[in-house]
Amino acid sequence: MEEVAPRLLGATLTSHIGLERVVVRVVEVEAYAGEGADPASHAHRGPTARNASMFDRPGTAYVYFTYGMHWCLNVAVGPEGEGAAVLLRAAAIVDGVPVARRRRTPASGRTPSDRDLARGPARLCQALGVTGAQDGLDLLDPSSALHLALADDHRRPDEVAHGPRVGVRHAAERPWRFWLDGRPEVSAYRGRVGARRTEGGR
C-alpha cells in the first residue's frame, strides 16, 4: 500500500457525468489494505454486496455512501480478490471550475472558495458529480465517465508527505495518508501523531 497510494498523487481524474466535464488533479489520498489486514478497511471482514468493487481488478471505482449524505470515491488497487483500495481525499480543479462550483454551492447560496471545491472526499465527489451510479466503473478506460490518468514520473521525493489517516477509529496511526506537500487543498490534521515526508513518491 505504501508503494501504490503515492503513485496516484498528481494524477488527473476527468469526469464526464451529466454531459458536463470537470478535470481535477489528485493532491491527497489514503490507503486501505485488504481482507483481514486492516481493521479500518471496508474489506477487512471480506466481500459484501456493498464493497464488491474493492475486490475487483485494479483501477475499478469503489464508491460508497457515508453519514447518510455523502459519496466517497476509491480506486481498487488489487490484486483482484484482495480488497485493497485508495480513497481519493482531495484534489485541485484543473478544468470545469464553474461546473464544480455550481455543484458545490448549497441552497443557501454561499459559494465555496477554489481551495474548498474538492477539499475532502465528499466535496471531491460533489464537484465531479460522482454518486453510487459510478461504482464499479473502470477508471483506466479512456471512454469511461470517470477516467484516471497517472502523472508523469518526474516528482521529487520531498514533494510527497505522509502521516496518519483521518476520520477512522481503528488503525488511524498507520501513516497511509499521502499528499503533495504545500497544497492548500490537503486536509488539516489535528492529533498527536505528526506527519513525515516519504521517500520515493511516485
Backbone torsions as a table, in degrees:
resi	resn	phi	psi	omega
1	MET	NA	-38.5	-179.6
2	GLU	-62.9	-26.0	-179.7
3	GLU	-86.5	-37.7	-173.4
4	VAL	-78.2	-47.1	-173.0
5	ALA	-56.6	-45.5	-178.9
6	PRO	-63.9	-20.4	179.6
7	ARG	-67.6	-19.0	178.7
8	LEU	-82.0	-14.3	178.5
9	LEU	-68.0	134.6	-177.4
10	GLY	85.8	-8.5	177.9
11	ALA	-66.4	151.8	173.9
12	THR	-102.4	137.9	177.9
13	LEU	-120.4	118.4	-177.8
14	THR	-106.7	127.6	180.0
15	SER	-110.0	126.4	170.6
16	HIS	-119.6	72.4	-176.5
17	ILE	-116.9	133.8	-178.7
18	GLY	64.7	31.4	179.1
19	LEU	61.7	23.2	178.2
20	GLU	-127.0	149.1	-174.3
21	ARG	-114.9	128.8	173.0
22	VAL	-134.7	134.4	178.3
23	VAL	-121.4	132.0	178.8
24	VAL	-126.5	158.2	172.7
25	ARG	-111.1	122.6	-176.4
26	VAL	-72.0	127.5	-179.3
27	VAL	-121.0	-8.9	179.7
28	GLU	-151.8	134.5	179.2
29	VAL	-138.7	167.5	-179.6
30	GLU	-145.2	126.6	-172.8
31	ALA	-95.6	145.5	177.0
32	TYR	-135.8	127.6	-177.5
33	ALA	-79.4	175.2	-172.6
34	GLY	-87.9	-162.1	-173.1
35	GLU	-53.9	126.4	175.2
36	GLY	75.5	1.5	-173.2
37	ALA	-113.5	-7.5	-173.5
38	ASP	-156.1	105.3	-176.7
39	PRO	-64.9	-14.8	177.3
40	ALA	-88.3	-8.6	-175.5
41	SER	-85.9	143.5	174.5
42	HIS	-63.8	-20.1	-177.9
43	ALA	-89.6	-2.6	-170.8
44	HIS	-56.7	-39.1	-177.1
45	ARG	-96.8	11.0	176.9
46	GLY	101.6	174.7	-176.4
47	PRO	-71.0	144.1	174.7
48	THR	-138.7	176.5	176.9
49	ALA	-62.1	-34.0	-177.4
50	ARG	-71.5	-43.0	-172.2
51	ASN	-102.6	14.9	-174.1
52	ALA	-53.6	-35.9	-177.4
53	SER	-67.5	-22.9	176.5
54	MET	-63.3	-28.3	-175.3
55	PHE	-94.8	3.8	-179.7
56	ASP	-80.2	-175.5	-176.8
57	ARG	-66.4	155.8	178.7
58	PRO	-55.7	139.9	-178.9
59	GLY	94.7	-1.7	177.8
60	THR	-79.0	138.9	176.8
61	ALA	-78.5	128.9	171.4
62	TYR	-114.2	110.2	-178.2
63	VAL	-113.4	126.9	179.6
64	TYR	-129.4	158.6	-178.3
65	PHE	-101.7	135.7	-177.1
66	THR	-138.1	152.0	179.3
67	TYR	55.2	21.6	177.8
68	GLY	67.3	13.4	-176.5
69	MET	-153.0	-16.4	-172.2
70	HIS	-119.7	144.6	171.3
71	TRP	-102.0	146.6	177.0
72	CYS	-132.4	140.2	-174.3
73	LEU	-110.8	128.1	177.4
74	ASN	-123.2	160.3	174.5
75	VAL	-116.0	120.5	174.4
76	ALA	-66.0	134.6	-176.6
77	VAL	-119.8	6.0	168.3
78	GLY	63.2	-169.8	1.2
79	PRO	-65.2	161.5	-175.9
80	GLU	-54.7	132.5	-179.4
81	GLY	95.9	-9.0	-177.4
82	GLU	-86.5	-40.6	178.5
83	GLY	95.4	7.5	178.7
84	ALA	-76.0	144.5	-179.2
85	ALA	-153.6	161.2	178.4
86	VAL	-122.6	123.6	177.3
87	LEU	-79.4	130.7	173.4
88	LEU	-85.1	111.1	-171.6
89	ARG	-92.6	-35.7	-176.1
90	ALA	-158.3	155.5	-179.1
91	ALA	-154.3	161.5	173.0
92	ALA	-104.1	137.6	179.2
93	ILE	-75.7	123.8	179.3
94	VAL	-96.4	-38.7	-179.7
95	ASP	-149.3	147.1	179.4
96	GLY	88.5	28.2	-179.7
97	VAL	-55.4	-44.6	-179.9
98	PRO	-59.6	-38.7	178.7
99	VAL	-66.4	-47.2	179.8
100	ALA	-61.0	-41.8	-179.3
101	ARG	-65.1	-40.6	178.2
102	ARG	-63.4	-42.8	179.8
103	ARG	-66.1	-29.5	-175.8
104	ARG	-93.4	-9.8	-178.7
105	THR	-81.8	118.1	-178.2
106	PRO	-71.3	173.6	-178.8
107	ALA	-59.6	-26.6	179.5
108	SER	-66.3	-19.3	177.5
109	GLY	88.8	1.7	-179.9
110	ARG	-76.3	115.5	-174.6
111	THR	-82.1	127.7	178.6
112	PRO	-72.4	154.0	176.5
113	SER	-70.7	162.5	177.2
114	ASP	-56.8	-39.5	179.8
115	ARG	-59.1	-36.6	-173.9
116	ASP	-92.5	0.0	-176.9
117	LEU	-60.0	-40.3	-179.2
118	ALA	-133.5	35.5	-179.7
119	ARG	-94.5	106.5	-174.2
120	GLY	107.1	146.2	-173.6
121	PRO	-62.9	-35.9	179.3
122	ALA	-70.9	-42.8	178.0
123	ARG	-63.8	-38.6	178.1
124	LEU	-58.7	-45.5	179.0
125	CYS	-65.8	-39.7	177.3
126	GLN	-60.5	-46.5	-178.3
127	ALA	-61.5	-36.7	-179.2
128	LEU	-84.5	-14.2	-175.9
129	GLY	80.6	20.5	-175.7
130	VAL	-80.4	133.6	173.3
131	THR	-136.8	-172.0	178.1
132	GLY	-61.6	-17.2	179.4
133	ALA	-64.4	-21.2	-179.3
134	GLN	-94.3	-1.3	177.3
135	ASP	-60.6	131.3	178.1
136	GLY	91.4	-3.4	178.2
137	LEU	-65.6	150.5	173.2
138	ASP	-85.9	104.8	-176.1
139	LEU	-71.7	-16.0	-178.7
140	LEU	-90.8	-4.6	178.9
141	ASP	-84.6	116.6	-178.7
142	PRO	-58.6	-21.8	179.6
143	SER	-89.0	-0.8	-178.7
144	SER	-70.8	153.4	175.9
145	ALA	-64.5	-20.4	172.3
146	LEU	-128.0	118.7	-177.8
147	HIS	-123.7	124.8	-179.5
148	LEU	-104.6	126.5	177.8
149	ALA	-124.7	122.0	-179.0
150	LEU	-66.8	151.7	178.8
151	ALA	-75.6	159.5	173.5
152	ASP	-62.5	150.0	-175.6
153	ASP	-84.6	74.9	-178.0
154	HIS	-130.9	5.0	-173.6
155	ARG	-77.8	138.1	175.6
156	ARG	-74.4	146.8	179.8
157	PRO	-56.9	-33.1	-175.8
158	ASP	-77.3	-0.7	175.7
159	GLU	-83.3	-15.6	-177.5
160	VAL	-105.9	127.4	175.5
161	ALA	-114.5	159.5	176.2
162	HIS	-144.7	156.5	-177.9
163	GLY	-170.8	-169.0	-176.2
164	PRO	-65.4	155.6	179.7
165	ARG	-75.1	162.5	-174.5
166	VAL	-116.2	137.2	170.4
167	GLY	75.1	21.2	176.4
168	VAL	-121.0	149.8	-179.4
169	ARG	-90.0	-30.3	-175.8
170	HIS	-107.3	138.5	175.3
171	ALA	52.2	34.8	-179.8
172	ALA	-65.7	-25.3	-175.8
173	GLU	-73.4	-12.5	179.1
174	ARG	-62.1	129.0	-176.5
175	PRO	-79.9	58.8	-174.0
176	TRP	-107.6	16.3	169.7
177	ARG	-101.5	130.6	-176.3
178	PHE	-126.8	143.8	-179.9
179	TRP	-152.5	160.0	174.5
180	LEU	-80.7	117.4	-173.3
181	ASP	-61.6	134.6	176.2
182	GLY	90.5	-6.2	-179.4
183	ARG	-75.4	131.5	-177.4
184	PRO	-69.9	-18.0	-178.1
185	GLU	-79.3	-11.1	-175.0
186	VAL	-69.9	144.6	-179.5
187	SER	-60.5	142.4	173.0
188	ALA	-83.3	126.4	179.8
189	TYR	-102.8	131.3	176.4
190	ARG	-125.1	113.0	-178.3
191	GLY	180.0	-177.0	-175.9
192	ARG	-85.9	-20.8	-176.2
193	VAL	-93.7	125.0	-176.2
194	GLY	-84.3	170.3	178.4
195	ALA	-94.8	154.0	177.7
196	ARG	-133.9	152.7	170.7
197	ARG	-76.5	146.9	-179.4
198	THR	-109.9	145.5	178.1
199	GLU	-84.1	140.1	172.0
200	GLY	107.0	-46.7	-176.6
201	GLY	53.4	-122.5	174.4
202	ARG	-90.4	NA	NA
